[in-house]
Amino acid sequence: MFNAKSYAASKRKGYRSGLEVQVQQQLTEAKLDVGYETIKIEWEDLAYRKYTPDFILPNGVIIETKGLFTPTDRRKHILIQKQHPELDIRFVFTNSNKKLNKKSKTTYAKWCEKHEFLYATKVVPEKWLDCSKKVNIPKTINFKGTRHV
């Protein structure tokens, strides 16, 4: 559920949600040098687009935080996964047991399992934070296919 007070507090800190603030605090406490929305990933839909992930760990793991996981978000991530299979995108949900919609039996967790995305609820799992192997991530990850725009 949308909380206007929490949203406003998050915006003052430069984030879009309280969950993003919470994950940033966890990553800072883990002494990881992680920025927020620091890279762009090109992908193609019916139009040329860019996706800005929430967090990218030094080990190359991309963390996307979601309170609400819309059909548009799900479609985008399937296309990005198909177009950039080398990327390790993982989700941290406010509630991974939330249903995709009122009529659906599928939860956010089941959707991730079906589409082979790792996920967690509220916090980034410690094992994801293993940054003993650092990866150089460019500021922009270009679309590799033929642009149809």
DSSP file with accessible surface (Angstrom, degrees, kcal/mol):
  #  RESIDUE AA STRUCTURE BP1 BP2  ACC     N-H-->O    O-->H-N    N-H-->O    O-->H-N    TCO  KAPPA ALPHA  PHI   PSI    X-CA   Y-CA   Z-CA
    1    1 A M              0   0  222      0, 0.0     2,-0.2     0, 0.0    67,-0.0   0.000 360.0 360.0 360.0 139.4    0.0    0.0    0.0
    2    2 A F        -     0   0  144      1,-0.0     2,-0.5     4,-0.0     0, 0.0  -0.459 360.0-164.5 -69.5 131.9    1.2    3.5   -0.9
    3    3 A N     >  -     0   0   92     -2,-0.2     4,-2.6     1,-0.1     5,-0.2  -0.937   5.5-164.6-121.2 106.5    2.4    5.5    2.1
    4    4 A A  H  > S+     0   0   63     -2,-0.5     4,-2.5     1,-0.2     5,-0.2   0.869  88.9  51.4 -61.7 -37.7    2.6    9.2    1.2
    5    5 A K  H  > S+     0   0  179      2,-0.2     4,-2.2     1,-0.2    -1,-0.2   0.940 112.8  44.4 -65.7 -46.3    4.7   10.1    4.3
    6    6 A S  H  > S+     0   0   51      2,-0.2     4,-2.4     1,-0.2    -2,-0.2   0.902 113.4  51.9 -64.5 -41.0    7.2    7.3    3.7
    7    7 A Y  H  X S+     0   0   94     -4,-2.6     4,-2.6     2,-0.2    -2,-0.2   0.934 109.9  48.5 -62.0 -45.5    7.4    8.2    0.0
    8    8 A A  H  X S+     0   0   40     -4,-2.5     4,-2.1     1,-0.2    -2,-0.2   0.914 111.4  50.0 -63.1 -41.2    8.1   11.9    0.8
    9    9 A A  H  X S+     0   0   33     -4,-2.2     4,-1.1     1,-0.2    -1,-0.2   0.903 111.6  48.8 -64.6 -39.5   10.8   10.9    3.3
   10   10 A S  H  <>S+     0   0    4     -4,-2.4     5,-2.7     1,-0.2     3,-0.5   0.913 109.0  52.5 -65.2 -43.8   12.4    8.6    0.8
   11   11 A K  H ><5S+     0   0  104     -4,-2.6     3,-1.5     1,-0.2    -2,-0.2   0.888 104.1  56.9 -61.3 -38.3   12.3   11.4   -1.9
   12   12 A R  H 3<5S+     0   0  193     -4,-2.1    -1,-0.2     1,-0.3    -2,-0.2   0.826 107.8  48.8 -62.7 -28.9   14.1   13.8    0.5
   13   13 A K  T 3<5S-     0   0  125     -4,-1.1    -1,-0.3    -3,-0.5    -2,-0.2   0.431 125.8-103.5 -89.2  -2.0   16.9   11.3    0.7
   14   14 A G  T < 5S+     0   0   53     -3,-1.5    -3,-0.2     1,-0.3     2,-0.2   0.639  85.1 110.3  92.6  15.5   17.1   10.9   -3.1
   15   15 A Y      < -     0   0   37     -5,-2.7    -1,-0.3    -6,-0.1    -2,-0.1  -0.676  66.3-133.3-117.1 172.9   15.3    7.5   -3.4
   16   16 A R  S    S+     0   0  132     -2,-0.2     2,-0.3     1,-0.2    -5,-0.2   0.513  83.4  18.3-103.4 -11.1   11.9    6.5   -4.7
   17   17 A S  S  > S-     0   0   35     -7,-0.2     4,-1.6     1,-0.1    -1,-0.2  -0.993  70.6-114.4-155.3 161.0   10.8    4.2   -1.8
   18   18 A G  H  > S+     0   0   26     -2,-0.3     4,-2.6     1,-0.2     5,-0.1   0.838 115.6  59.2 -64.4 -32.8   11.4    3.3    1.8
   19   19 A L  H  > S+     0   0   13      2,-0.2     4,-2.8     1,-0.2     5,-0.2   0.911 102.9  51.7 -64.9 -39.5   12.6   -0.1    0.7
   20   20 A E  H  > S+     0   0    9      2,-0.2     4,-2.6     1,-0.2    -1,-0.2   0.925 110.5  48.5 -62.4 -42.1   15.4    1.5   -1.4
   21   21 A V  H  X S+     0   0   15     -4,-1.6     4,-2.4     2,-0.2    -2,-0.2   0.940 112.0  49.9 -61.4 -45.0   16.5    3.5    1.7
   22   22 A Q  H  X S+     0   0   77     -4,-2.6     4,-2.2     1,-0.2    -2,-0.2   0.919 112.1  46.5 -61.5 -44.7   16.4    0.4    3.8
   23   23 A V  H  X S+     0   0    0     -4,-2.8     4,-2.6     2,-0.2     5,-0.2   0.917 110.9  52.5 -66.8 -40.7   18.5   -1.6    1.3
   24   24 A Q  H  X S+     0   0   23     -4,-2.6     4,-2.5    -5,-0.2    -2,-0.2   0.926 109.4  50.1 -60.7 -41.2   21.0    1.2    0.9
   25   25 A Q  H  X S+     0   0   96     -4,-2.4     4,-2.7     1,-0.2    -1,-0.2   0.921 110.4  49.8 -62.5 -42.3   21.4    1.4    4.7
   26   26 A Q  H  X S+     0   0   29     -4,-2.2     4,-1.6     1,-0.2    -2,-0.2   0.930 112.0  47.4 -62.1 -44.4   22.0   -2.4    4.8
   27   27 A L  H  <>S+     0   0    0     -4,-2.6     5,-2.2     2,-0.2    -2,-0.2   0.891 112.2  50.0 -66.4 -37.0   24.6   -2.2    2.1
   28   28 A T  H ><5S+     0   0   85     -4,-2.5     3,-2.0    -5,-0.2    -1,-0.2   0.929 109.2  51.2 -65.8 -44.4   26.3    0.7    3.8
   29   29 A E  H 3<5S+     0   0  151     -4,-2.7    -1,-0.2     1,-0.3    -2,-0.2   0.818 104.7  57.4 -62.6 -29.3   26.4   -1.2    7.2
   30   30 A A  T 3<5S-     0   0   39     -4,-1.6    -1,-0.3    -5,-0.2    -2,-0.2   0.392 116.7-120.5 -80.7   4.8   28.0   -4.1    5.3
   31   31 A K  T < 5 +     0   0  187     -3,-2.0     2,-0.4     1,-0.2    -3,-0.2   0.842  60.5 151.9  59.6  36.9   30.7   -1.6    4.3
   32   32 A L      < -     0   0   28     -5,-2.2     2,-1.5     2,-0.1    -1,-0.2  -0.849  49.7-131.5 -98.9 135.2   30.1   -2.0    0.6
   33   33 A D        +     0   0  154     -2,-0.4     2,-0.4     2,-0.0    -5,-0.1  -0.689  50.4 153.0 -84.5  88.9   30.8    0.9   -1.7
   34   34 A V        -     0   0   11     -2,-1.5     2,-0.1   -10,-0.1    23,-0.1  -0.984  29.1-156.6-127.7 126.6   27.6    0.8   -3.6
   35   35 A G        -     0   0   30     -2,-0.4    21,-0.6    21,-0.4     2,-0.5  -0.425  23.1-110.8 -91.5 174.8   25.9    3.7   -5.3
   36   36 A Y  B    S-A   55   0A  41      1,-0.2    19,-0.2    19,-0.1    18,-0.1  -0.928  89.0 -13.7-111.1 128.0   22.2    4.1   -6.2
   37   37 A E  S    S+     0   0   46     17,-3.4    -1,-0.2    -2,-0.5    17,-0.1   0.914  84.2 150.9  48.3  56.8   21.0    4.0   -9.8
   38   38 A T        +     0   0   50     -3,-0.2     2,-0.3    16,-0.2    -1,-0.1   0.565  50.3  46.6 -97.2 -11.7   24.6    4.4  -11.1
   39   39 A I        -     0   0    6     14,-0.4     2,-0.4     2,-0.0   101,-0.2  -0.879  64.3-141.3-128.2 165.0   24.4    2.6  -14.4
   40   40 A K  E     -e  140   0B  86     99,-2.4   101,-2.7    -2,-0.3     2,-0.5  -0.969   9.5-160.6-122.6 140.7   22.1    2.5  -17.5
   41   41 A I  E     -eF 141  51B   0     10,-2.5    10,-2.8    -2,-0.4     2,-0.2  -0.982  14.1-141.4-123.2 118.3   21.3   -0.7  -19.4
   42   42 A E  E     + F   0  50B  10     99,-3.2     2,-0.3    -2,-0.5     8,-0.2  -0.570  28.6 165.8 -77.7 142.3   19.9   -0.3  -22.9
   43   43 A W  E     - F   0  49B  11      6,-2.2     6,-2.5    -2,-0.2     2,-0.5  -0.975  29.8-122.2-151.1 158.7   17.2   -2.7  -24.0
   44   44 A E  E     + F   0  48B  29     -2,-0.3     4,-0.2     4,-0.2     2,-0.2  -0.901  35.0 152.6-112.2 131.9   14.7   -2.9  -26.9
   45   45 A D  S    S-     0   0   29      2,-2.2     4,-0.0    -2,-0.5     3,-0.0  -0.241  81.8 -53.6-119.6-143.8   11.0   -3.0  -26.6
   46   46 A L  S    S+     0   0  165     -2,-0.2     2,-0.3     2,-0.1    -2,-0.0   0.705 138.6  32.1 -71.2 -14.3    8.8   -1.6  -29.3
   47   47 A A  S    S-     0   0   41    102,-0.1    -2,-2.2    -4,-0.0     2,-0.2  -0.937 103.9 -92.1-133.9 159.1   10.9    1.4  -28.8
   48   48 A Y  E     +F   44   0B  70     -2,-0.3     2,-0.3    -4,-0.2    -4,-0.2  -0.528  56.2 174.0 -71.0 132.6   14.6    1.9  -27.7
   49   49 A R  E     -F   43   0B 108     -6,-2.5    -6,-2.2    -2,-0.2     2,-0.4  -0.902  28.1-139.4-138.1 167.8   14.8    2.2  -23.9
   50   50 A K  E     -F   42   0B 105     -2,-0.3     2,-0.4    -8,-0.2    -8,-0.2  -0.994  12.0-155.4-131.8 139.5   17.1    2.4  -20.9
   51   51 A Y  E     -F   41   0B   5    -10,-2.8   -10,-2.5    -2,-0.4    -2,-0.0  -0.925   2.7-156.8-112.4 133.6   16.7    0.8  -17.6
   52   52 A T        -     0   0   29     -2,-0.4   -12,-0.2   -12,-0.2   -15,-0.0  -0.915  15.7-146.1-112.2 103.7   18.4    2.2  -14.5
   53   53 A P        -     0   0    2      0, 0.0   -14,-0.4     0, 0.0   -16,-0.2  -0.331  13.9-127.1 -66.2 154.1   18.8   -0.5  -11.8
   54   54 A D  S    S+     0   0    3      9,-0.3   -17,-3.4     1,-0.2     2,-0.3   0.957  83.9   3.3 -66.2 -54.4   18.6    0.5   -8.2
   55   55 A F  E     -AB  36  63A   2      8,-2.3     8,-3.0   -19,-0.2     2,-0.4  -0.988  54.7-163.4-136.9 146.0   21.9   -0.9   -6.9
   56   56 A I  E     - B   0  62A  18    -21,-0.6   -21,-0.4    -2,-0.3     6,-0.2  -0.989  20.2-143.2-130.0 120.5   24.9   -2.7   -8.4
   57   57 A L    >   -     0   0    2      4,-3.2     3,-2.5    -2,-0.4    78,-0.1  -0.426  27.8-108.8 -77.2 157.2   27.2   -4.5   -6.0
   58   58 A P  T 3  S+     0   0   23      0, 0.0    77,-3.0     0, 0.0    -1,-0.1   0.773 119.8  61.3 -57.4 -23.2   31.0   -4.6   -6.6
   59   59 A N  T 3  S-     0   0   32     75,-0.3     3,-0.1    69,-0.2    77,-0.1   0.401 123.2-104.2 -85.0   4.5   30.6   -8.3   -7.5
   60   60 A G  S <  S+     0   0   13     -3,-2.5    28,-0.5     1,-0.3     2,-0.3   0.352  73.9 142.4  92.3  -6.1   28.3   -7.3  -10.5
   61   61 A V  E     - c   0  88A   7     67,-0.2    -4,-3.2    26,-0.1     2,-0.5  -0.536  42.3-145.3 -71.4 129.4   25.0   -8.4   -8.8
   62   62 A I  E     -Bc  56  89A   0     26,-3.0    28,-3.3    -2,-0.3     2,-0.5  -0.863   9.9-157.3 -98.5 125.9   22.2   -6.0   -9.7
   63   63 A I  E     -Bc  55  90A   0     -8,-3.0    -8,-2.3    -2,-0.5     2,-0.5  -0.919   8.6-173.7-107.9 122.6   19.7   -5.4   -7.0
   64   64 A E  E     - c   0  91A   9     26,-2.8    28,-2.4    -2,-0.5     2,-0.4  -0.974  12.3-152.0-114.3 120.7   16.2   -4.2   -8.0
   65   65 A T  E     - c   0  92A   5     -2,-0.5     2,-0.4    26,-0.2    28,-0.2  -0.775  16.5-178.2 -95.2 138.7   13.9   -3.3   -5.1
   66   66 A K  E     + c   0  93A  24     26,-2.5    28,-2.0    -2,-0.4    29,-0.3  -0.979  29.3 167.3-141.8 126.0   10.2   -3.6   -5.6
   67   67 A G  S    S+     0   0   35      1,-0.4     2,-0.5    -2,-0.4    28,-0.2   0.812  91.9  29.5 -90.0 -50.7    7.2   -2.9   -3.4
   68   68 A L  S    S-     0   0  109     26,-0.1     2,-0.8    25,-0.0    -1,-0.4  -0.936  72.6-161.3-110.9 128.4    4.8   -3.1   -6.3
   69   69 A F        -     0   0    1     -2,-0.5    -3,-0.1    -3,-0.2    24,-0.0  -0.824  20.0-165.1-113.2  89.9    5.8   -5.5   -9.2
   70   70 A T     >  -     0   0   42     -2,-0.8     4,-2.5     1,-0.1     5,-0.2  -0.233  34.0-110.1 -77.2 162.5    3.7   -4.3  -12.1
   71   71 A P  H  > S+     0   0   87      0, 0.0     4,-2.6     0, 0.0     5,-0.2   0.885 121.7  55.0 -57.0 -36.3    3.0   -6.2  -15.4
   72   72 A T  H  > S+     0   0  108      2,-0.2     4,-2.5     1,-0.2     5,-0.2   0.923 108.3  47.6 -63.5 -44.2    5.2   -3.5  -17.1
   73   73 A D  H  > S+     0   0   25      2,-0.2     4,-2.4     1,-0.2    -1,-0.2   0.925 112.6  49.0 -60.9 -45.0    8.1   -4.2  -14.7
   74   74 A R  H  X S+     0   0   29     -4,-2.5     4,-2.0     1,-0.2    -2,-0.2   0.933 112.4  47.1 -63.7 -45.2    7.8   -8.0  -15.2
   75   75 A R  H  X S+     0   0  123     -4,-2.6     4,-2.3     1,-0.2    -1,-0.2   0.924 111.6  52.0 -61.5 -45.1    7.7   -7.7  -19.0
   76   76 A K  H  X S+     0   0   39     -4,-2.5     4,-2.7    -5,-0.2     5,-0.2   0.936 109.8  48.5 -58.2 -45.5   10.7   -5.3  -19.0
   77   77 A H  H  X S+     0   0    0     -4,-2.4     4,-2.5     1,-0.2    -1,-0.2   0.853 108.7  52.7 -70.8 -30.8   12.8   -7.7  -16.9
   78   78 A I  H  X S+     0   0   56     -4,-2.0     4,-2.1    -5,-0.2    -1,-0.2   0.937 112.7  45.6 -66.1 -43.4   12.0  -10.7  -19.0
   79   79 A L  H  X S+     0   0   36     -4,-2.3     4,-2.6     2,-0.2    -2,-0.2   0.914 113.5  48.7 -66.2 -42.1   13.1   -8.7  -22.1
   80   80 A I  H  X S+     0   0    0     -4,-2.7     4,-2.5     2,-0.2    -2,-0.2   0.933 110.7  51.4 -63.7 -42.7   16.3   -7.4  -20.4
   81   81 A Q  H  < S+     0   0   58     -4,-2.5    -1,-0.2     1,-0.2    -2,-0.2   0.910 112.9  45.9 -60.1 -41.1   17.1  -10.9  -19.2
   82   82 A K  H  < S+     0   0  165     -4,-2.1    -1,-0.2     1,-0.2    -2,-0.2   0.900 118.8  40.8 -68.5 -40.0   16.7  -12.2  -22.8
   83   83 A Q  H  < S+     0   0   39     -4,-2.6    61,-0.3     1,-0.2    -2,-0.2   0.703 127.8  31.0 -83.9 -21.0   18.7   -9.4  -24.3
   84   84 A H    ><  +     0   0    1     -4,-2.5     3,-2.0    -5,-0.2    -1,-0.2  -0.496  64.6 160.6-134.2  64.7   21.4   -9.3  -21.5
   85   85 A P  T 3  S+     0   0  100      0, 0.0    -1,-0.1     0, 0.0    -4,-0.1   0.708  70.9  68.7 -64.5 -15.0   21.8  -12.9  -20.3
   86   86 A E  T 3  S+     0   0  101     -3,-0.1     2,-0.2     2,-0.1    -5,-0.1   0.662  82.5  93.6 -76.2 -14.8   25.2  -12.1  -18.8
   87   87 A L    <   -     0   0   33     -3,-2.0     2,-0.8    -7,-0.2   -26,-0.1  -0.562  67.6-146.1 -83.8 143.4   23.6   -9.8  -16.2
   88   88 A D  E     +c   61   0A  59    -28,-0.5   -26,-3.0    -2,-0.2     2,-0.5  -0.812  25.5 178.0-108.4  86.4   22.8  -11.1  -12.7
   89   89 A I  E     -c   62   0A   9     -2,-0.8    29,-0.5   -28,-0.2     2,-0.3  -0.821   2.1-179.8 -95.5 127.8   19.6   -9.1  -11.8
   90   90 A R  E     -cd  63 118A  37    -28,-3.3   -26,-2.8    -2,-0.5     2,-0.4  -0.934  16.7-134.4-128.6 150.6   18.0  -10.0   -8.4
   91   91 A F  E     -cd  64 119A   0     27,-2.3    29,-1.6    -2,-0.3     2,-0.5  -0.831   9.8-165.1-109.6 142.8   15.0   -8.6   -6.7
   92   92 A V  E     -cd  65 120A   0    -28,-2.4   -26,-2.5    -2,-0.4     2,-0.3  -0.986  23.0-166.5-120.1 113.9   14.3   -7.5   -3.1
   93   93 A F  E     -cd  66 121A   0     27,-2.9    29,-3.2    -2,-0.5     3,-0.4  -0.732  31.8-134.3 -99.7 151.3   10.6   -7.3   -2.6
   94   94 A T  S    S+     0   0   60    -28,-2.0     2,-0.3    -2,-0.3   -27,-0.1   0.915 107.4   5.2 -62.3 -41.1    8.7   -5.6    0.3
   95   95 A N    >   -     0   0   75    -29,-0.3     3,-1.5   -28,-0.2    -1,-0.3  -0.821  64.0-172.5-147.2 102.3    6.6   -8.9    0.3
   96   96 A S  T 3  S+     0   0    6     -3,-0.4    13,-2.6    -2,-0.3    14,-0.3   0.647  87.0  63.1 -72.3 -11.3    7.7  -11.7   -2.0
   97   97 A N  T 3  S+     0   0  111     11,-0.2    -1,-0.3    10,-0.2     2,-0.1   0.414  75.9 117.9 -91.8   3.2    4.5  -13.6   -1.1
   98   98 A K  S <  S-     0   0   78     -3,-1.5    10,-2.0     1,-0.1    11,-0.2  -0.435  70.1-115.1 -69.2 140.8    2.3  -10.9   -2.6
   99   99 A K  B     -G  107   0C 102      8,-0.2     8,-0.3    -2,-0.1     3,-0.1  -0.457  16.9-120.5 -75.2 149.5    0.1  -12.1   -5.5
  100  100 A L  S    S-     0   0   30      6,-2.8     2,-0.3     1,-0.2    -1,-0.1   0.861  92.0 -19.2 -58.5 -36.8    0.7  -10.6   -9.0
  101  101 A N  S >  S-     0   0   86      5,-0.3     3,-0.9     3,-0.1    -1,-0.2  -0.947  81.5 -84.2-158.2 176.8   -2.9   -9.4   -8.9
  102  102 A K  T 3  S+     0   0  216     -2,-0.3    -2,-0.1     1,-0.3    -3,-0.0   0.827 126.1  40.8 -59.1 -35.4   -6.1  -10.1   -7.0
  103  103 A K  T 3  S+     0   0  199     -4,-0.0    -1,-0.3    -3,-0.0     2,-0.2   0.590  96.3  99.4 -91.2 -10.5   -7.1  -13.0   -9.3
  104  104 A S    <   -     0   0   25     -3,-0.9    -3,-0.1     1,-0.1    -5,-0.1  -0.469  53.2-162.4 -82.5 146.6   -3.7  -14.6   -9.6
  105  105 A K        +     0   0  191     -2,-0.2     2,-0.4    -6,-0.1    -1,-0.1   0.510  68.7  98.9 -93.7 -10.0   -2.4  -17.5   -7.6
  106  106 A T        -     0   0   57      4,-0.1    -6,-2.8    -5,-0.1    -5,-0.3  -0.652  60.7-156.2 -85.5 130.3    1.1  -16.6   -8.6
  107  107 A T  B  >  -G   99   0C  16     -2,-0.4     4,-2.4    -8,-0.3    -8,-0.2  -0.496  34.1-104.3 -93.5 169.7    3.2  -14.7   -6.1
  108  108 A Y  H  > S+     0   0    3    -10,-2.0     4,-2.3   -13,-0.3   -11,-0.2   0.913 124.2  53.2 -58.0 -40.9    6.2  -12.4   -6.8
  109  109 A A  H  > S+     0   0    5    -13,-2.6     4,-2.5     1,-0.2    -1,-0.2   0.930 108.6  47.6 -61.7 -46.5    8.4  -15.3   -5.5
  110  110 A K  H  > S+     0   0  122    -14,-0.3     4,-2.6     1,-0.2    -1,-0.2   0.882 109.8  53.4 -64.7 -37.3    6.8  -17.9   -7.9
  111  111 A W  H  X S+     0   0   16     -4,-2.4     4,-2.1     2,-0.2    -1,-0.2   0.939 109.9  48.2 -61.1 -45.8    7.2  -15.5  -10.8
  112  112 A C  H  <>S+     0   0    0     -4,-2.3     5,-2.8     1,-0.2     4,-0.4   0.916 111.6  49.4 -60.8 -44.3   10.9  -15.1  -10.0
  113  113 A E  H ><5S+     0   0   95     -4,-2.5     3,-1.1     1,-0.2    -1,-0.2   0.931 110.4  50.8 -61.6 -44.0   11.4  -18.8   -9.7
  114  114 A K  H 3<5S+     0   0  165     -4,-2.6    -1,-0.2     1,-0.3    -2,-0.2   0.878 117.3  39.3 -61.2 -37.5    9.6  -19.4  -13.0
  115  115 A H  T 3<5S-     0   0   43     -4,-2.1    -1,-0.3    -5,-0.2    -2,-0.2   0.264 114.8-113.6-101.2  11.9   11.8  -16.9  -14.8
  116  116 A E  T < 5 +     0   0  170     -3,-1.1     2,-0.4    -4,-0.4    -3,-0.2   0.869  65.8 142.1  60.2  44.3   15.0  -17.9  -13.0
  117  117 A F      < -     0   0   12     -5,-2.8    -1,-0.2    -6,-0.1     2,-0.2  -0.935  49.1-128.3-108.3 138.0   15.5  -14.6  -11.0
  118  118 A L  E     +d   90   0A  90    -29,-0.5   -27,-2.3    -2,-0.4     2,-0.3  -0.581  35.6 178.7 -78.7 150.2   16.9  -14.8   -7.5
  119  119 A Y  E     -d   91   0A  67    -29,-0.2     2,-0.3    -2,-0.2   -27,-0.2  -0.959  16.5-173.1-149.7 162.7   14.8  -12.8   -5.0
  120  120 A A  E     -d   92   0A  12    -29,-1.6   -27,-2.9    -2,-0.3     2,-0.5  -0.936  27.4-111.3-148.6 170.4   14.5  -11.9   -1.3
  121  121 A T  E    S-d   93   0A  58     -2,-0.3     2,-2.0   -29,-0.2   -27,-0.2  -0.957  80.4 -32.9-115.0 122.7   12.1  -10.2    1.0
  122  122 A K  S    S+     0   0  107    -29,-3.2     2,-0.3    -2,-0.5   -28,-0.1  -0.062 123.5  51.2  68.8 -36.4   13.0   -6.8    2.6
  123  123 A V  S    S-     0   0   71     -2,-2.0    -2,-0.2   -30,-0.1   -30,-0.1  -0.955  84.8-109.7-131.5 155.0   16.8   -7.3    2.9
  124  124 A V        -     0   0    1     -2,-0.3     5,-0.1  -101,-0.1   -32,-0.1  -0.677  45.5-112.5 -78.6 125.3   19.6   -8.4    0.7
  125  125 A P    >>  -     0   0   36      0, 0.0     3,-1.4     0, 0.0     4,-0.6  -0.323  20.3-122.2 -60.0 142.3   20.8  -11.9    1.7
  126  126 A E  G >4 S+     0   0  141      1,-0.3     3,-1.5     2,-0.2     4,-0.2   0.862 110.0  60.5 -52.5 -40.7   24.3  -11.9    3.2
  127  127 A K  G >4 S+     0   0  174      1,-0.3     3,-0.9     2,-0.2    -1,-0.3   0.787  98.3  58.4 -65.6 -23.6   25.5  -14.4    0.6
  128  128 A W  G <4 S+     0   0   11     -3,-1.4    -1,-0.3     1,-0.2    -2,-0.2   0.734  97.2  64.1 -70.7 -22.7   24.7  -11.9   -2.2
  129  129 A L  G <<  +     0   0   14     -3,-1.5     2,-0.8    -4,-0.6    -1,-0.2   0.436  66.2 122.8 -84.4   0.3   27.0   -9.4   -0.5
  130  130 A D    <   +     0   0   99     -3,-0.9     3,-0.3    -4,-0.2    -3,-0.0  -0.509  30.0 168.9 -65.8 105.7   30.2  -11.5   -1.1
  131  131 A C        +     0   0   18     -2,-0.8    -1,-0.2     1,-0.2    -2,-0.0  -0.069  34.2 119.8-112.6  31.4   32.3   -9.1   -3.0
  132  132 A S  S    S+     0   0  104      1,-0.2     2,-0.6   -73,-0.0    -1,-0.2   0.804  76.6  54.4 -65.4 -26.8   35.6  -10.9   -2.9
  133  133 A K  S    S-     0   0  158     -3,-0.3     2,-0.3     2,-0.0    -1,-0.2  -0.927  82.9-158.7-109.2 110.5   35.4  -10.9   -6.7
  134  134 A K        -     0   0  152     -2,-0.6     2,-0.4   -75,-0.1   -75,-0.3  -0.663   1.6-156.6 -92.0 145.0   35.0   -7.4   -8.1
  135  135 A V        -     0   0   64    -77,-3.0     2,-0.8    -2,-0.3   -75,-0.2  -0.958  17.3-127.2-121.1 137.5   33.6   -6.8  -11.5
  136  136 A N        -     0   0  157     -2,-0.4   -77,-0.0   -77,-0.1    -2,-0.0  -0.768  29.2-169.4 -85.0 115.0   34.1   -3.7  -13.6
  137  137 A I        -     0   0   44     -2,-0.8     4,-0.1   -81,-0.1   -77,-0.0  -0.914  15.2-133.9-108.9 124.0   30.7   -2.5  -14.7
  138  138 A P        -     0   0   71      0, 0.0   -98,-0.1     0, 0.0     3,-0.1  -0.272  22.2-114.4 -70.0 162.4   30.5    0.3  -17.3
  139  139 A K  S    S+     0   0  147      1,-0.2   -99,-2.4  -100,-0.1     2,-0.4   0.769 104.7  31.1 -68.6 -26.5   28.2    3.3  -16.9
  140  140 A T  E     -e   40   0B  51   -101,-0.2     2,-0.7   -99,-0.0   -99,-0.2  -0.998  67.1-157.0-134.3 132.1   26.1    2.2  -19.8
  141  141 A I  E     -e   41   0B  17   -101,-2.7   -99,-3.2    -2,-0.4     2,-0.1  -0.938  29.6-140.1-105.9 108.9   25.5   -1.4  -21.0
  142  142 A N        -     0   0   95     -2,-0.7     2,-0.2  -101,-0.2    -2,-0.0  -0.357  16.1-104.0 -76.1 150.8   24.6   -1.1  -24.7
  143  143 A F        -     0   0   26      1,-0.1  -100,-0.1  -100,-0.1    -1,-0.1  -0.502  29.1-159.1 -66.6 133.2   22.0   -3.0  -26.5
  144  144 A K        +     0   0  138    -61,-0.3    -1,-0.1    -2,-0.2     3,-0.1   0.559  60.3  77.4 -97.6 -10.8   23.7   -5.7  -28.6
  145  145 A G  S    S-     0   0   44      1,-0.1     2,-0.5   -62,-0.0    -2,-0.0  -0.057  94.9 -72.6 -87.3-167.5   21.1   -6.4  -31.2
  146  146 A T        -     0   0  107      2,-0.0     2,-0.3     1,-0.0    -1,-0.1  -0.778  49.0-125.9 -89.4 125.6   19.9   -4.6  -34.3
  147  147 A R        -     0   0  125     -2,-0.5  -103,-0.0     1,-0.1    -1,-0.0  -0.541  19.5-168.4 -74.3 134.0   17.9   -1.5  -33.4
  148  148 A H              0   0  144     -2,-0.3    -1,-0.1     0, 0.0    -2,-0.0   0.064 360.0 360.0-107.6  21.8   14.4   -1.5  -35.1
  149  149 A V              0   0  130   -102,-0.0  -102,-0.1     0, 0.0    -2,-0.0  -0.619 360.0 360.0 -91.5 360.0   13.7    2.1  -34.2
